[in-house]
Amino acid sequence: PEYGDGQIRIDTSAPRLSVRLRKGSSPAVKATARDRGTLKEIRVLRNGRRVAKVRGARLIRPLPAQRRGRATIVVEAEDMAGNVARVTRGLPTSRT
């Protein structure tokens, strides 16, 4: 008996990730991800520490205040196959 043509699709492509940062006294991050498969989640890290996570393709979140210096913001989008897209941005912080 025949059970199909034996073709499967393996997802080896990372999601496409678009990131916008709002700077200033009330910083925020907006991220949108697209994938040919199914997206698992979007994560936001500030200086290596996770500050936000959402399941799905869109994230809009304020960022916690930081007193001074420069923060490194990393946004990651992961699909169900484990492929990860990553965008890194610097965020100047207020000097108060």
Rosetta blueprint (number, residue, H / E / L):
1 P L
2 E L
3 Y L
4 G L
5 D L
6 G L
7 Q L
8 I L
9 R L
10 I L
11 D L
12 T L
13 S L
14 A L
15 P L
16 R E
17 L E
18 S E
19 V E
20 R E
21 L E
22 R E
23 K L
24 G L
25 S L
26 S L
27 P L
28 A E
29 V E
30 K E
31 A E
32 T E
33 A E
34 R E
35 D L
36 R L
37 G L
38 T L
39 L E
40 K E
41 E E
42 I E
43 R E
44 V E
45 L E
46 R E
47 N L
48 G L
49 R E
50 R E
51 V E
52 A E
53 K E
54 V E
55 R L
56 G L
57 A L
58 R E
59 L E
60 I E
61 R E
62 P E
63 L L
64 P L
65 A L
66 Q L
67 R L
68 R L
69 G L
70 R E
71 A E
72 T E
73 I E
74 V E
75 V E
76 E E
77 A E
78 E E
79 D E
80 M L
81 A L
82 G L
83 N L
84 V E
85 A E
86 R E
87 V E
88 T E
89 R E
90 G E
91 L E
92 P E
93 T L
94 S L
95 R L
96 T L
